[in-house]
Amino acid sequence: MPHLYFCEPDNQSHGTLRAVLSWEECDHVVDRASAIRLGDEFPVGSINANGQTTVAVLYVRPEEANEKWFAGFYRMNVEVTEITKTLRILNRIPANVGP
């Protein structure tokens, strides 16, 4: 099950786990085309390509990798507010929790 983290690159945070998703949920939340693979280790340094204050990072464990998603960490080129909206629709986070 993919793990979705929100990171604040300016604060050099290691990320906050926002959701553990089924593959079906992952397909609803993130678009593979919007993902940039960062490698096998949690990213350090600048991962903020678009000047976003918060960046979404998806982790796929090696034992759960498939032909669509290789194992490792991916930066999602999607606004976290859009991801949060989709998570709310899927009832993965309560409506009163911020991005």
C-alpha positions as CSV (number, residue, x, y, z in Angstrom):
1,M,0.0,0.0,0.0
2,P,1.6,3.3,-1.1
3,H,2.3,5.9,1.6
4,L,1.6,9.5,0.9
5,Y,3.7,12.2,2.7
6,F,3.4,16.0,2.8
7,C,6.8,17.7,3.1
8,E,7.7,21.3,3.7
9,P,11.0,21.8,1.8
10,D,11.6,25.3,3.2
11,N,11.5,23.8,6.7
12,Q,13.6,20.7,5.6
13,S,10.9,18.5,7.1
14,H,11.2,14.8,6.6
15,G,7.5,14.7,5.8
16,T,4.2,14.0,7.6
17,L,2.4,10.8,6.7
18,R,-1.0,11.8,5.3
19,A,-2.4,8.5,4.1
20,V,-1.7,4.9,3.5
21,L,-3.6,4.1,0.3
22,S,-4.9,1.0,-1.4
23,W,-3.8,0.9,-5.1
24,E,-7.4,1.8,-6.1
25,E,-7.3,4.9,-3.8
26,C,-3.8,5.7,-5.1
27,D,-5.2,5.8,-8.7
28,H,-7.8,8.3,-7.6
29,V,-5.5,10.5,-5.6
30,V,-2.4,10.7,-7.8
31,D,-1.8,10.5,-11.5
32,R,1.2,8.5,-12.5
33,A,2.0,11.0,-15.2
34,S,2.4,13.7,-12.5
35,A,5.0,11.7,-10.6
36,I,8.8,12.1,-10.8
37,R,10.7,9.3,-9.3
38,L,13.3,10.6,-6.8
39,G,15.0,7.3,-5.9
40,D,15.1,4.6,-3.3
41,E,15.8,6.9,-0.3
42,F,13.6,9.5,1.3
43,P,14.6,12.7,-0.5
44,V,16.9,15.2,1.2
45,G,17.6,18.7,0.0
46,S,15.5,20.6,-2.5
47,I,12.6,18.6,-4.0
48,N,10.5,21.8,-4.5
49,A,10.5,22.2,-8.3
50,N,7.5,24.5,-8.6
51,G,7.9,26.8,-5.6
52,Q,5.2,25.0,-3.6
53,T,5.3,25.5,0.2
54,T,4.2,21.9,0.6
55,V,5.2,19.0,-1.6
56,A,3.5,15.6,-1.8
57,V,5.8,12.5,-1.8
58,L,4.5,9.0,-2.5
59,Y,6.5,6.0,-1.3
60,V,6.1,2.6,-2.9
61,R,7.6,-0.3,-0.9
62,P,9.8,-2.8,-2.9
63,E,7.5,-5.7,-2.2
64,E,4.5,-3.7,-3.5
65,A,6.0,-2.3,-6.7
66,N,4.3,-3.2,-10.0
67,E,4.7,-2.5,-13.7
68,K,3.1,1.0,-13.2
69,W,4.9,2.0,-10.0
70,F,8.5,1.1,-9.3
71,A,9.7,0.9,-5.8
72,G,10.9,4.2,-4.3
73,F,9.9,7.8,-3.6
74,Y,8.0,10.0,-6.1
75,R,7.5,13.8,-6.0
76,M,3.9,14.5,-7.1
77,N,3.6,17.6,-9.3
78,V,0.1,18.3,-8.0
79,E,-1.0,20.9,-5.5
80,V,-1.5,19.3,-2.1
81,T,-4.8,21.1,-1.8
82,E,-6.1,19.0,-4.7
83,I,-4.7,15.8,-3.1
84,T,-6.4,16.8,0.1
85,K,-9.7,17.3,-1.6
86,T,-9.5,13.9,-3.2
87,L,-8.6,12.3,0.2
88,R,-11.6,13.9,1.7
89,I,-13.9,12.6,-1.0
90,L,-12.4,9.1,-0.3
91,N,-13.1,9.7,3.4
92,R,-9.4,9.2,4.2
93,I,-9.1,12.3,6.3
94,P,-11.8,14.2,8.2
95,A,-13.2,17.4,6.7
96,N,-11.9,19.6,9.5
97,V,-8.2,18.6,9.0
98,G,-6.2,21.2,7.0
99,P,-3.7,20.4,4.2
